[in-house]
Amino acid sequence: MGGIITVKSNLGMGTTISFTIPHINNNNNNNLIVASEDKLVQVIGGEGKTILIAEDEVNNYAYIEEILSASKAKIIHAWDGSEAVEYVKSNANISLVLMDIKMKKMDGYEALKIIKKLRPELPVIAQTAYALSRDKAQTLQAGFDNYISKPIAKSKLVELITGYLK
């Protein structure tokens, strides 16, 4: 998450563990600014857009939603692929889908097939813990528009989303 963890321990005295978590600063109604590796990454856009996040792990969803909330895009959460398909069917305003690959009921690959039949132009980005180069190639070959591996780096997600929200 871009924070820092420190541990100080003294035998017989105890241990102190401290950590920092970076803060997303919204300086402009239409911009999201995230500090990362001594540079600022700026996302322009998002207002009037709708992003569907298909993610079955509540903490993963909360993390992504927190990053994207400052973009002013409307965020919709689907718990699995079948729910994501239903949202795409019923909401023509969805501008982008972040799709987890491994979900119960219907996985990301199956949901992608149906979504691309319904709306071939809708960008669908795979998000997965499978991080090998062959995994990325497999997702792109399956028809995903892009790919991001978990744990998701804020700066990479922001840069990736920027291109699709403009």
DSSP file (Angstrom, degrees, kcal/mol; ACC not computed):
  #  RESIDUE AA STRUCTURE BP1 BP2  ACC     N-H-->O    O-->H-N    N-H-->O    O-->H-N    TCO  KAPPA ALPHA  PHI   PSI    X-CA   Y-CA   Z-CA
    1    1 A M              0   0    0      0, 0.0     3,-0.1     0, 0.0   152,-0.0   0.000 360.0 360.0 360.0   2.4    0.0    0.0    0.0
    2    2 A G        +     0   0    0      1,-0.2    35,-0.1    19,-0.1    19,-0.1   0.580 360.0 124.3  87.0   8.9    3.1    2.2   -0.1
    3    3 A G        -     0   0    0     19,-0.1     2,-0.4    18,-0.1    -1,-0.2  -0.173  57.8-114.9 -91.1-171.8    3.4    2.6    3.7
    4    4 A I  E     -A   20   0A   0     16,-0.6    16,-1.9    -3,-0.1     2,-0.4  -0.991  18.6-163.2-129.7 135.4    6.3    1.9    6.0
    5    5 A I  E     -A   19   0A   0     -2,-0.4     2,-0.4    14,-0.2    14,-0.2  -0.974  10.3-176.0-117.5 131.4    6.5   -0.8    8.8
    6    6 A T  E     -A   18   0A   0     12,-2.9    12,-2.4    -2,-0.4     2,-0.4  -0.970   7.4-164.9-127.2 146.2    9.1   -0.6   11.5
    7    7 A V  E     -A   17   0A   0     -2,-0.4     2,-0.4    10,-0.2    10,-0.2  -0.997   5.3-177.7-129.9 129.2    9.8   -3.0   14.3
    8    8 A K  E     +A   16   0A   0      8,-2.6     8,-3.3    -2,-0.4     2,-0.4  -0.995  11.0 178.5-126.1 125.3   12.0   -2.3   17.4
    9    9 A S  E     -A   15   0A   0     -2,-0.4     2,-0.4     6,-0.2     6,-0.2  -0.989  14.6-170.6-133.7 135.9   12.5   -5.1   19.9
   10   10 A N  E >>  -A   14   0A   0      4,-2.5     3,-2.4    -2,-0.4     4,-2.0  -0.993  36.8-109.6-123.7 125.5   14.5   -5.2   23.1
   11   11 A L  T 34 S+     0   0    0     -2,-0.4     4,-0.0     1,-0.3    -2,-0.0  -0.278 102.8   1.2 -54.8 125.9   15.0   -8.6   24.8
   12   12 A G  T 34 S+     0   0    0      1,-0.1    -1,-0.3    -2,-0.0    -3,-0.0   0.355 124.1  75.1  78.1  -6.9   13.0   -8.7   28.0
   13   13 A M  T <4 S-     0   0    0     -3,-2.4     2,-0.2     1,-0.3    -2,-0.2   0.718  96.9-113.0-107.3 -30.3   11.6   -5.2   27.4
   14   14 A G  E  <  -A   10   0A   0     -4,-2.0    -4,-2.5     2,-0.0     2,-0.4  -0.702  25.7 -80.6 123.4-178.2    9.1   -5.8   24.6
   15   15 A T  E     -A    9   0A   0     -2,-0.2     2,-0.5    -6,-0.2    -6,-0.2  -0.979  23.3-156.9-131.0 138.4    8.5   -4.9   21.0
   16   16 A T  E     -A    8   0A   0     -8,-3.3    -8,-2.6    -2,-0.4     2,-0.5  -0.977  10.9-173.6-116.0 124.6    7.2   -1.8   19.3
   17   17 A I  E     +A    7   0A   0     -2,-0.5     2,-0.3   -10,-0.2   -10,-0.2  -0.973   8.8 174.4-116.6 127.4    5.6   -2.1   15.9
   18   18 A S  E     -A    6   0A   0    -12,-2.4   -12,-2.9    -2,-0.5     2,-0.3  -0.940   3.9-180.0-131.0 156.2    4.6    1.0   14.0
   19   19 A F  E     -A    5   0A   0     -2,-0.3     2,-0.4   -14,-0.2   -14,-0.2  -0.983  16.2-145.1-150.1 158.7    3.3    1.7   10.5
   20   20 A T  E     -A    4   0A   0    -16,-1.9   -16,-0.6    -2,-0.3    -2,-0.0  -0.957   6.2-160.4-123.9 147.5    2.2    4.4    8.2
   21   21 A I        -     0   0    0     -2,-0.4   -19,-0.1   -18,-0.2   -18,-0.1  -0.995  27.6-119.0-125.1 123.3   -0.5    4.3    5.5
   22   22 A P        -     0   0    0      0, 0.0     2,-0.4     0, 0.0   -19,-0.1  -0.193  24.4-130.6 -61.5 154.1   -0.4    7.0    2.8
   23   23 A H        -     0   0    0      2,-0.0     2,-0.5     0, 0.0    12,-0.3  -0.888   7.9-132.3-109.1 134.6   -3.3    9.4    2.5
   24   24 A I        -     0   0    0     -2,-0.4     2,-0.6    10,-0.1    10,-0.1  -0.777  24.4-155.8 -84.8 125.0   -5.1   10.1   -0.8
   25   25 A N  E     -B   33   0B   0      8,-1.0     2,-1.0    -2,-0.5     8,-0.8  -0.906   6.9-157.3-109.0 119.4   -5.5   13.9   -1.1
   26   26 A N  E     +     0   0B   0     -2,-0.6     6,-0.1     1,-0.2     3,-0.1  -0.802  24.1 161.7 -98.0  98.3   -8.3   15.3   -3.3
   27   27 A N  E     +     0   0B   0     -2,-1.0     2,-0.3     1,-0.1    -1,-0.2   0.597  65.5  33.6 -91.3 -12.3   -7.1   18.8   -4.2
   28   28 A N  E >  S-B   31   0B   0      3,-0.6     3,-1.2     1,-0.1    -1,-0.1  -0.995  78.9-121.8-145.5 143.1   -9.5   19.3   -7.2
   29   29 A N  T 3  S+     0   0    0     -2,-0.3    -1,-0.1     1,-0.3    -3,-0.0   0.773 113.7  34.7 -58.2 -27.4  -13.0   18.0   -7.8
   30   30 A N  T 3  S+     0   0    0     16,-0.1    15,-1.5    17,-0.0     2,-0.4   0.385 107.6  77.3-109.5   3.4  -11.9   16.2  -11.0
   31   31 A N  E <   -BC  28  44B   0     -3,-1.2    -3,-0.6    13,-0.2     2,-0.5  -0.899  53.5-159.8-122.8 144.6   -8.5   15.1  -10.1
   32   32 A L  E     - C   0  43B   0     11,-1.4    11,-2.2    -2,-0.4     2,-0.5  -0.988  14.9-166.6-116.4 126.9   -7.0   12.3   -8.0
   33   33 A I  E     -BC  25  42B   0     -8,-0.8    -8,-1.0    -2,-0.5     2,-0.4  -0.966   6.7-179.0-119.7 127.2   -3.4   12.8   -6.9
   34   34 A V  E     - C   0  41B   0      7,-1.7     7,-1.8    -2,-0.5     2,-0.4  -0.990  22.2-136.4-126.9 126.1   -1.4    9.9   -5.4
   35   35 A A  E     + C   0  40B   0     -2,-0.4     2,-0.3   -12,-0.3     5,-0.2  -0.658  34.6 164.2 -80.1 133.9    2.1   10.3   -4.2
   36   36 A S  E >   - C   0  39B   0      3,-2.6     3,-1.6    -2,-0.4    -2,-0.1  -0.929  59.7 -19.4-155.3 126.6    4.3    7.4   -5.3
   37   37 A E  T 3  S-     0   0    0     -2,-0.3     3,-0.1     1,-0.3    -2,-0.0   0.875 124.4 -51.0  42.8  53.2    8.1    6.9   -5.5
   38   38 A D  T 3  S+     0   0    0      1,-0.2     2,-0.3     0, 0.0    -1,-0.3   0.722 122.0  91.8  62.2  24.8    8.8   10.6   -5.3
   39   39 A K  E <  S-C   36   0B   0     -3,-1.6    -3,-2.6    -5,-0.1     2,-0.5  -0.967  70.7-124.2-141.1 160.9    6.4   11.5   -8.1
   40   40 A L  E     -C   35   0B   0     -2,-0.3     2,-0.5    -5,-0.2    -5,-0.2  -0.901  15.8-159.8-106.4 134.0    2.8   12.6   -8.4
   41   41 A V  E     -C   34   0B   0     -7,-1.8    -7,-1.7    -2,-0.5     2,-0.5  -0.959  13.4-161.0-110.2 126.1    0.5   10.6  -10.6
   42   42 A Q  E     -C   33   0B   0     -2,-0.5     2,-0.6    -9,-0.2    -9,-0.2  -0.919   8.9-157.6-116.3 131.2   -2.6   12.6  -11.6
   43   43 A V  E     -C   32   0B   0    -11,-2.2   -11,-1.4    -2,-0.5     2,-0.5  -0.924   9.0-162.9-104.7 122.3   -5.9   11.2  -12.9
   44   44 A I  E     +C   31   0B   0     -2,-0.6     2,-0.2   -13,-0.2   -13,-0.2  -0.891  56.3  18.3-101.8 132.0   -8.0   13.6  -14.9
   45   45 A G        +     0   0    0    -15,-1.5    28,-0.1    -2,-0.5   121,-0.1  -0.603  47.9 129.7 109.7-170.3  -11.6   12.7  -15.3
   46   46 A G    >   +     0   0    0    119,-0.5     3,-2.3     1,-0.4    28,-0.3  -0.147  45.0 120.7 108.4 -36.6  -13.9   10.3  -13.6
   47   47 A E  T 3  S+     0   0    0      1,-0.3    -1,-0.4   -17,-0.2    26,-0.2  -0.429  85.8  12.9 -64.6 130.1  -16.8   12.7  -13.0
   48   48 A G  T 3  S+     0   0    0     24,-0.7    -1,-0.3     1,-0.3     2,-0.2   0.417 107.1 113.2  83.7  -1.7  -19.9   11.4  -14.8
   49   49 A K    <   -     0   0    0     -3,-2.3    25,-3.0    23,-0.1     2,-0.4  -0.646  56.0-145.4 -99.6 159.2  -18.2    8.0  -15.3
   50   50 A T  E     -de  74  94C   0     43,-0.6    45,-3.2    -2,-0.2    46,-1.2  -0.994   9.4-164.9-127.3 128.2  -19.2    4.7  -13.7
   51   51 A I  E     -de  75  96C   0     23,-3.2    25,-2.7    -2,-0.4     2,-0.6  -0.954   6.9-153.8-114.7 127.1  -16.8    2.0  -12.6
   52   52 A L  E     -de  76  97C   0     44,-2.8    46,-3.0    -2,-0.5     2,-0.6  -0.887   7.3-163.4 -99.2 123.8  -17.9   -1.5  -11.8
   53   53 A I  E     -de  77  98C   0     23,-3.1    25,-2.5    -2,-0.6     2,-0.8  -0.934   1.5-164.8-109.5 112.3  -15.6   -3.4   -9.5
   54   54 A A  E     +de  78  99C   0     44,-3.2    46,-2.4    -2,-0.6     2,-0.3  -0.858  33.2 140.1 -97.6 106.7  -16.2   -7.2   -9.5
   55   55 A E        -     0   0    0     23,-2.3    25,-0.1    -2,-0.8    48,-0.1  -0.964  39.7-164.2-153.8 125.9  -14.4   -8.4   -6.4
   56   56 A D  S    S+     0   0    0     -2,-0.3     2,-0.6    46,-0.2    23,-0.1   0.553  73.2  82.2 -93.0  -7.5  -15.5  -11.1   -3.9
   57   57 A E     >  -     0   0    0      1,-0.1     4,-2.4     2,-0.0     5,-0.2  -0.880  69.2-151.6 -98.8 118.8  -13.0  -10.1   -1.1
   58   58 A V  H  > S+     0   0    0     -2,-0.6     4,-2.7     1,-0.2     5,-0.2   0.856  94.0  50.7 -60.3 -39.0  -14.4   -7.2    0.9
   59   59 A N  H  > S+     0   0    0      2,-0.2     4,-2.2     1,-0.2    -1,-0.2   0.894 110.0  49.7 -68.4 -38.7  -10.9   -5.8    1.8
   60   60 A N  H  > S+     0   0    0      2,-0.2     4,-2.2     1,-0.2     5,-0.2   0.925 113.1  47.5 -63.5 -43.7   -9.7   -5.9   -1.8
   61   61 A Y  H  X S+     0   0    0     -4,-2.4     4,-3.1     1,-0.2     5,-0.2   0.940 110.9  50.8 -61.3 -46.9  -12.9   -4.1   -2.8
   62   62 A A  H  X S+     0   0    0     -4,-2.7     4,-2.2     1,-0.2    -1,-0.2   0.885 110.0  50.7 -60.1 -39.7  -12.5   -1.5    0.0
   63   63 A Y  H  X S+     0   0    0     -4,-2.2     4,-1.9     2,-0.2    -1,-0.2   0.943 114.5  42.3 -62.9 -49.5   -8.9   -0.8   -1.0
   64   64 A I  H  X S+     0   0    0     -4,-2.2     4,-2.5     1,-0.2    -2,-0.2   0.915 114.0  51.9 -65.3 -43.0   -9.8   -0.2   -4.7
   65   65 A E  H  X S+     0   0    0     -4,-3.1     4,-1.7     1,-0.2    -1,-0.2   0.890 108.2  52.0 -61.6 -39.8  -12.9    1.8   -3.9
   66   66 A E  H  X S+     0   0    0     -4,-2.2     4,-0.6    -5,-0.2    -1,-0.2   0.914 110.7  47.7 -63.5 -43.0  -10.9    4.1   -1.6
   67   67 A I  H  < S+     0   0    0     -4,-1.9     3,-0.5     1,-0.2    -2,-0.2   0.925 118.9  39.4 -62.4 -44.7   -8.3    4.7   -4.3
   68   68 A L  H ><>S+     0   0    0     -4,-2.5     3,-1.6     1,-0.2     5,-0.6   0.628  94.0  83.8 -84.1 -13.7  -10.9    5.5   -6.9
   69   69 A S  H ><5S+     0   0    0     -4,-1.7     3,-1.3     1,-0.3    -1,-0.2   0.843  85.7  57.2 -61.7 -33.9  -13.3    7.4   -4.7
   70   70 A A  T 3<5S+     0   0    0     -4,-0.6    -1,-0.3    -3,-0.5    -2,-0.1   0.626  90.3  74.0 -72.9 -10.9  -11.4   10.7   -5.1
   71   71 A S  T < 5S-     0   0    0     -3,-1.6    -1,-0.2    -4,-0.1    -2,-0.2   0.617 102.0-128.6 -76.0 -10.8  -11.8   10.4   -8.9
   72   72 A K  T < 5 +     0   0    0     -3,-1.3   -24,-0.7     1,-0.3     2,-0.2   0.531  62.3 138.5  72.5   8.5  -15.5   11.4   -8.5
   73   73 A A      < -     0   0    0     -5,-0.6     2,-0.4   -26,-0.2    -1,-0.3  -0.529  62.8-108.0 -76.5 151.4  -16.6    8.4  -10.6
   74   74 A K  E     -d   50   0C   0    -25,-3.0   -23,-3.2   -28,-0.3     2,-0.5  -0.678  35.8-148.3 -77.6 133.2  -19.6    6.4   -9.4
   75   75 A I  E     -d   51   0C   0     -2,-0.4     2,-0.4   -25,-0.2   -23,-0.2  -0.902  14.3-172.5-110.1 130.6  -18.5    3.1   -8.0
   76   76 A I  E     -d   52   0C   0    -25,-2.7   -23,-3.1    -2,-0.5     2,-0.5  -0.962  11.9-147.7-119.8 139.9  -20.6   -0.1   -8.2
   77   77 A H  E     -d   53   0C   0     -2,-0.4     2,-0.4   -25,-0.2   -23,-0.2  -0.929  11.6-173.6-112.9 127.6  -19.6   -3.3   -6.5
   78   78 A A  E     -d   54   0C   0    -25,-2.5   -23,-2.3    -2,-0.5     3,-0.1  -0.964  15.6-153.2-113.4 136.2  -20.4   -6.8   -7.8
   79   79 A W  S    S+     0   0    0     -2,-0.4     2,-0.3   -25,-0.2    25,-0.3   0.658  75.9   2.1 -83.1 -17.2  -19.6   -9.8   -5.5
   80   80 A D  S  > S-     0   0    0     23,-0.1     4,-1.9   -25,-0.1     5,-0.1  -0.945  84.2 -88.1-158.1 176.5  -19.1  -12.2   -8.4
   81   81 A G  H  > S+     0   0    0     25,-2.0     4,-2.4    23,-0.5     5,-0.2   0.865 120.3  53.7 -63.3 -38.7  -19.1  -12.5  -12.1
   82   82 A S  H  > S+     0   0    0      1,-0.2     4,-2.0     2,-0.2    -1,-0.2   0.892 109.5  48.4 -66.1 -37.4  -22.8  -13.2  -12.5
   83   83 A E  H  > S+     0   0    0      2,-0.2     4,-2.2     1,-0.2    -1,-0.2   0.881 109.8  53.2 -67.4 -37.2  -23.7  -10.1  -10.5
   84   84 A A  H  X S+     0   0    0     -4,-1.9     4,-2.2     2,-0.2    -2,-0.2   0.914 107.7  50.9 -62.2 -42.9  -21.2   -8.1  -12.7
   85   85 A V  H  X S+     0   0    0     -4,-2.4     4,-2.4     1,-0.2    -2,-0.2   0.923 109.4  50.8 -60.1 -44.6  -23.0   -9.4  -15.9
   86   86 A E  H  X S+     0   0    0     -4,-2.0     4,-2.0     1,-0.2    -1,-0.2   0.894 109.1  50.9 -62.6 -39.9  -26.4   -8.3  -14.4
   87   87 A Y  H  X S+     0   0    0     -4,-2.2     4,-1.3     2,-0.2    -1,-0.2   0.915 110.8  48.6 -63.2 -41.9  -25.0   -4.8  -13.7
   88   88 A V  H  < S+     0   0    0     -4,-2.2     3,-0.3     1,-0.2    -2,-0.2   0.899 111.2  51.0 -65.2 -39.6  -23.7   -4.5  -17.2
   89   89 A K  H  < S+     0   0    0     -4,-2.4    -1,-0.2     1,-0.2    -2,-0.2   0.890 119.1  36.2 -61.7 -39.8  -27.0   -5.6  -18.6
   90   90 A S  H  < S+     0   0    0     -4,-2.0     2,-0.4     1,-0.2    -1,-0.2   0.499 113.8  56.4 -97.1  -4.5  -29.0   -3.1  -16.6
   91   91 A N    ><  +     0   0    0     -4,-1.3     3,-1.3    -3,-0.3    -1,-0.2  -0.827  48.1 177.6-136.1  96.9  -26.6   -0.1  -16.6
   92   92 A A  T 3  S+     0   0    0     -2,-0.4    -1,-0.1     1,-0.2    -4,-0.1   0.596  77.9  73.3 -71.1 -10.6  -25.5    1.3  -19.9
   93   93 A N  T 3   +     0   0    0    -44,-0.1   -43,-0.6   -42,-0.0    -1,-0.2   0.524  63.2 120.2 -83.3  -5.1  -23.6    4.0  -18.0
   94   94 A I  E <   -e   50   0C   0     -3,-1.3   -43,-0.2    -7,-0.2     3,-0.1  -0.456  37.5-179.4 -64.4 125.3  -20.8    1.7  -16.9
   95   95 A S  E     +     0   0C   0    -45,-3.2     2,-0.3     1,-0.3   -44,-0.2   0.656  62.5   8.6 -98.6 -21.8  -17.6    3.1  -18.4
   96   96 A L  E     -e   51   0C   0    -46,-1.2   -44,-2.8    26,-0.1     2,-0.4  -0.986  58.6-147.9-162.1 145.7  -15.1    0.5  -17.1
   97   97 A V  E     -ef  52 124C   0     26,-2.2    28,-3.3    -2,-0.3     2,-0.6  -0.989   1.2-161.5-124.1 128.6  -15.0   -2.9  -15.3
   98   98 A L  E     -ef  53 125C   0    -46,-3.0   -44,-3.2    -2,-0.4     2,-0.6  -0.950  24.7-165.9-101.7 114.4  -12.3   -4.0  -12.9
   99   99 A M  E     -ef  54 126C   0     26,-3.4    28,-2.8    -2,-0.6     2,-0.2  -0.900  17.0-144.9-116.3 117.4  -12.8   -7.8  -12.9
  100  100 A D  E     - f   0 127C   0    -46,-2.4    28,-0.2    -2,-0.6     3,-0.1  -0.511  13.0-147.0 -67.8 145.0  -11.3  -10.2  -10.3
  101  101 A I  S    S+     0   0    0     26,-1.2     7,-2.7     1,-0.2     2,-0.9   0.923  82.0  54.4 -81.4 -47.6  -10.4  -13.5  -12.1
  102  102 A K  S    S+     0   0    0      5,-0.2     2,-0.3     6,-0.1   -46,-0.2  -0.782  71.4 139.1 -99.2 102.7  -11.1  -16.0   -9.2
  103  103 A M        -     0   0    0     -2,-0.9   -23,-0.1    -3,-0.1     2,-0.0  -0.959  49.6-107.0-137.6 156.2  -14.6  -15.6   -7.8
  104  104 A K  S    S+     0   0    0     -2,-0.3     2,-2.8   -25,-0.3   -23,-0.5  -0.289  96.7  18.1 -74.2 166.7  -17.3  -18.0   -6.6
  105  105 A K  S    S+     0   0    0    -25,-0.1     2,-0.3   -24,-0.1    -1,-0.1  -0.355 138.3  11.9  69.9 -62.6  -20.4  -18.6   -8.6
  106  106 A M  S    S-     0   0    0     -2,-2.8   -25,-2.0     4,-0.0   -24,-0.2  -0.955  79.6-139.9-144.4 124.6  -19.0  -17.2  -11.9
  107  107 A D     >  -     0   0    0     -2,-0.3     4,-2.1   -27,-0.1    -5,-0.2  -0.204  30.9-100.0 -79.2 174.3  -15.3  -16.4  -12.4
  108  108 A G  H  > S+     0   0    0     -7,-2.7     4,-2.3     1,-0.2    -7,-0.1   0.822 118.1  56.4 -64.9 -34.1  -13.9  -13.4  -14.3
  109  109 A Y  H  > S+     0   0    0     -8,-0.5     4,-1.8     2,-0.2    -1,-0.2   0.931 110.3  43.7 -65.0 -45.4  -13.2  -15.3  -17.5
  110  110 A E  H  > S+     0   0    0      1,-0.2     4,-1.6     2,-0.2    -2,-0.2   0.914 114.4  49.9 -66.3 -42.7  -16.8  -16.5  -17.9
  111  111 A A  H  X S+     0   0    0     -4,-2.1     4,-2.8     1,-0.2     5,-0.2   0.892 107.5  55.6 -62.3 -39.3  -18.2  -13.1  -17.0
  112  112 A L  H  X S+     0   0    0     -4,-2.3     4,-2.9     1,-0.2     5,-0.3   0.921 103.6  53.9 -59.0 -45.6  -15.9  -11.5  -19.5
  113  113 A K  H  X S+     0   0    0     -4,-1.8     4,-1.2     1,-0.2    -1,-0.2   0.919 113.7  41.8 -55.5 -46.1  -17.2  -13.6  -22.3
  114  114 A I  H  X S+     0   0    0     -4,-1.6     4,-2.0     2,-0.2     3,-0.2   0.923 114.6  50.2 -69.9 -44.6  -20.8  -12.6  -21.6
  115  115 A I  H  X S+     0   0    0     -4,-2.8     4,-3.5     1,-0.2    -2,-0.2   0.907 109.3  51.2 -61.6 -42.8  -20.0   -8.9  -21.0
  116  116 A K  H  < S+     0   0    0     -4,-2.9    -1,-0.2     1,-0.2    -2,-0.2   0.791 108.7  52.2 -68.4 -27.0  -18.0   -8.6  -24.3
  117  117 A K  H  < S+     0   0    0     -4,-1.2    -1,-0.2    -5,-0.3    -2,-0.2   0.880 116.1  40.7 -70.4 -38.9  -21.0  -10.2  -26.2
  118  118 A L  H  < S+     0   0    0     -4,-2.0    -2,-0.2     1,-0.2    -3,-0.2   0.920 138.7   8.1 -73.0 -45.9  -23.3   -7.5  -24.6
  119  119 A R    ><  +     0   0    0     -4,-3.5     3,-1.6    -5,-0.2    -1,-0.2  -0.704  63.2 178.5-142.0  82.9  -20.9   -4.6  -24.9
  120  120 A P  T 3  S+     0   0    0      0, 0.0    -1,-0.1     0, 0.0    -4,-0.1   0.768  83.6  54.6 -59.4 -26.5  -17.7   -5.3  -26.9
  121  121 A E  T 3  S+     0   0    0      2,-0.1    -5,-0.1    -5,-0.0    -2,-0.0   0.600  80.5 108.0 -84.4 -11.7  -16.4   -1.8  -26.5
  122  122 A L  S <  S-     0   0    0     -3,-1.6     2,-0.3    -7,-0.2   -26,-0.1  -0.536  73.7-125.5 -71.7 120.1  -16.6   -1.8  -22.7
  123  123 A P        -     0   0    0      0, 0.0   -26,-2.2     0, 0.0     2,-0.5  -0.493  27.2-171.2 -68.8 129.5  -13.1   -1.9  -21.2
  124  124 A V  E     -f   97   0C   0     -2,-0.3    21,-2.5    19,-0.2    22,-1.0  -0.983   3.7-162.6-124.6 119.6  -12.7   -4.8  -18.8
  125  125 A I  E     -fg  98 146C   0    -28,-3.3   -26,-3.4    -2,-0.5     2,-0.3  -0.889  14.8-134.6-106.3 126.3   -9.5   -4.9  -16.8
  126  126 A A  E     -fg  99 147C   0     20,-2.5    22,-2.3    -2,-0.5     2,-0.4  -0.587  17.9-169.4 -76.4 136.9   -8.4   -8.2  -15.1
  127  127 A Q  E     +fg 100 148C   0    -28,-2.8   -26,-1.2    -2,-0.3     2,-0.3  -0.992  23.3 150.9-127.0 123.8   -7.3   -7.9  -11.5
  128  128 A T  E     - g   0 149C   0     20,-1.8    22,-2.7    -2,-0.4   -28,-0.0  -0.990  56.5-130.1-153.6 155.1   -5.7  -11.0  -10.1
  129  129 A A  S    S+     0   0    0     -2,-0.3     2,-0.8    20,-0.2    20,-0.1   0.604  85.1 100.1 -79.9 -13.1   -3.2  -12.5   -7.7
  130  130 A Y        +     0   0    0      1,-0.2    -2,-0.1     5,-0.1   -29,-0.0  -0.662  48.3 168.0 -75.0 109.9   -1.8  -14.6  -10.6
  131  131 A A        +     0   0    0     -2,-0.8    -1,-0.2    18,-0.1     2,-0.1   0.294  26.3 116.1-116.1   8.5    1.2  -12.4  -11.4
  132  132 A L  S >> S-     0   0    0      1,-0.1     4,-1.8     4,-0.0     3,-0.6  -0.428  74.7-114.6 -77.0 156.9    3.4  -14.5  -13.8
  133  133 A S  H 3> S+     0   0    0      1,-0.3     4,-2.3     2,-0.2     5,-0.1   0.848 118.1  54.9 -60.8 -34.0    4.0  -13.2  -17.3
  134  134 A R  H 3> S+     0   0    0      2,-0.2     4,-2.2     1,-0.2    -1,-0.3   0.835 104.7  54.7 -68.9 -29.6    2.1  -16.2  -18.7
  135  135 A D  H <> S+     0   0    0     -3,-0.6     4,-2.2     2,-0.2    -2,-0.2   0.912 108.6  47.7 -67.1 -42.2   -0.9  -15.3  -16.5
  136  136 A K  H  X S+     0   0    0     -4,-1.8     4,-2.3     1,-0.2     5,-0.2   0.934 112.2  49.5 -62.5 -45.3   -0.9  -11.8  -18.0
  137  137 A A  H  X S+     0   0    0     -4,-2.3     4,-2.5     1,-0.2    -2,-0.2   0.895 109.7  52.6 -60.6 -40.2   -0.7  -13.2  -21.5
  138  138 A Q  H  X S+     0   0    0     -4,-2.2     4,-1.8     2,-0.2    -1,-0.2   0.909 109.8  47.4 -63.8 -42.7   -3.6  -15.6  -20.7
  139  139 A T  H  X>S+     0   0    0     -4,-2.2     5,-2.0     2,-0.2     4,-0.6   0.915 114.2  46.3 -66.8 -41.5   -5.9  -12.8  -19.5
  140  140 A L  H ><5S+     0   0    0     -4,-2.3     3,-0.9     1,-0.2    -2,-0.2   0.894 111.7  51.6 -67.4 -38.4   -5.1  -10.6  -22.5
  141  141 A Q  H 3<5S+     0   0    0     -4,-2.5    -1,-0.2     1,-0.2    -2,-0.2   0.831 103.3  59.6 -65.9 -31.6   -5.6  -13.6  -24.9
  142  142 A A  H 3<5S-     0   0    0     -4,-1.8    -1,-0.2    -5,-0.2    -2,-0.2   0.670 128.9 -95.0 -70.9 -16.0   -9.0  -14.3  -23.2
  143  143 A G  T <<5S+     0   0    0     -3,-0.9   -19,-0.2    -4,-0.6    -3,-0.2   0.431  73.3 146.0 117.4   0.0  -10.1  -10.8  -24.2
  144  144 A F      < -     0   0    0     -5,-2.0    -1,-0.3     1,-0.1   -19,-0.2  -0.436  47.2-138.2 -65.4 145.5   -9.5   -8.6  -21.2
  145  145 A D  S    S-     0   0    0    -21,-2.5     2,-0.3     1,-0.1   -20,-0.2   0.758  77.6 -12.4 -77.4 -25.6   -8.4   -5.1  -22.3
  146  146 A N  E     -g  125   0C   0    -22,-1.0   -20,-2.5    -7,-0.1     2,-0.3  -0.940  63.7-132.3-163.2-178.6   -5.7   -4.9  -19.7
  147  147 A Y  E     -g  126   0C   0     -2,-0.3     2,-0.3   -22,-0.2   -20,-0.2  -0.999  12.0-177.0-149.2 140.0   -4.4   -6.5  -16.6
  148  148 A I  E     -g  127   0C   0    -22,-2.3   -20,-1.8    -2,-0.3     2,-0.2  -0.988  21.1-138.6-140.5 135.8   -3.2   -5.6  -13.1
  149  149 A S  E     -g  128   0C   0     -2,-0.3     4,-0.3   -22,-0.2   -20,-0.2  -0.623  31.2 -83.8 -96.4 152.8   -1.8   -7.9  -10.5
  150  150 A K  S    S+     0   0    0    -22,-2.7     2,-0.1    -2,-0.2    -1,-0.0  -0.714 108.1  55.4 -93.0 147.8   -2.5   -8.1   -6.8
  151  151 A P  S    S-     0   0    0      0, 0.0     2,-0.4     0, 0.0    -2,-0.1   0.469  95.0-140.4 -68.1 138.4   -1.4   -6.6   -4.5
  152  152 A I        -     0   0    0     -2,-0.1     2,-0.4    -4,-0.1    -2,-0.1  -0.565   4.4-139.1 -78.8 123.4   -2.5   -3.6   -6.5
  153  153 A A     >  -     0   0    0     -2,-0.4     4,-2.5    -4,-0.3     5,-0.2  -0.680  11.6-136.4 -80.2 131.2   -0.1   -0.7   -6.4
  154  154 A K  H  > S+     0   0    0     -2,-0.4     4,-2.9     1,-0.2     5,-0.2   0.919 102.4  50.5 -53.6 -48.9   -2.0    2.6   -6.2
  155  155 A S  H  > S+     0   0    0      1,-0.2     4,-2.4     2,-0.2    -1,-0.2   0.883 111.3  48.3 -62.4 -38.7    0.1    4.4   -8.7
  156  156 A K  H  > S+     0   0    0      2,-0.2     4,-2.4     1,-0.2    -1,-0.2   0.912 113.0  47.5 -67.9 -41.5   -0.3    1.6  -11.3
  157  157 A L  H  X S+     0   0    0     -4,-2.5     4,-2.8     2,-0.2     5,-0.2   0.933 112.9  48.8 -64.0 -44.9   -4.0    1.4  -10.8
  158  158 A V  H  X S+     0   0    0     -4,-2.9     4,-2.1    -5,-0.2    -2,-0.2   0.931 113.1  46.9 -61.4 -46.5   -4.4    5.2  -11.1
  159  159 A E  H  X S+     0   0    0     -4,-2.4     4,-1.1    -5,-0.2    -1,-0.2   0.902 114.2  48.2 -62.1 -40.9   -2.2    5.3  -14.3
  160  160 A L  H  X S+     0   0    0     -4,-2.4     4,-0.7     1,-0.2     3,-0.3   0.931 113.0  46.2 -65.7 -47.0   -4.2    2.4  -15.8
  161  161 A I  H >X S+     0   0    0     -4,-2.8     4,-2.0     1,-0.2     3,-0.7   0.844 101.7  67.7 -66.0 -34.7   -7.6    3.8  -15.0
  162  162 A T  H 3X S+     0   0    0     -4,-2.1     4,-1.4     1,-0.3    -1,-0.2   0.906  97.1  52.4 -53.4 -46.7   -6.6    7.3  -16.3
  163  163 A G  H 3< S+     0   0    0     -4,-1.1    -1,-0.3    -3,-0.3    -2,-0.2   0.811 113.4  43.7 -61.8 -30.7   -6.4    6.1  -19.9
  164  164 A Y  H << S+     0   0    0     -4,-0.7    -1,-0.2    -3,-0.7    -2,-0.2   0.740 110.5  53.1 -88.2 -24.4   -9.8    4.6  -19.8
  165  165 A L  H  <        0   0    0     -4,-2.0  -119,-0.5     1,-0.2    -2,-0.2   0.698 360.0 360.0 -85.5 -18.2  -11.6    7.4  -18.0
  166  166 A K     <        0   0    0     -4,-1.4    -1,-0.2    -5,-0.2    -2,-0.1   0.504 360.0 360.0 -72.8 360.0  -10.5   10.1  -20.4
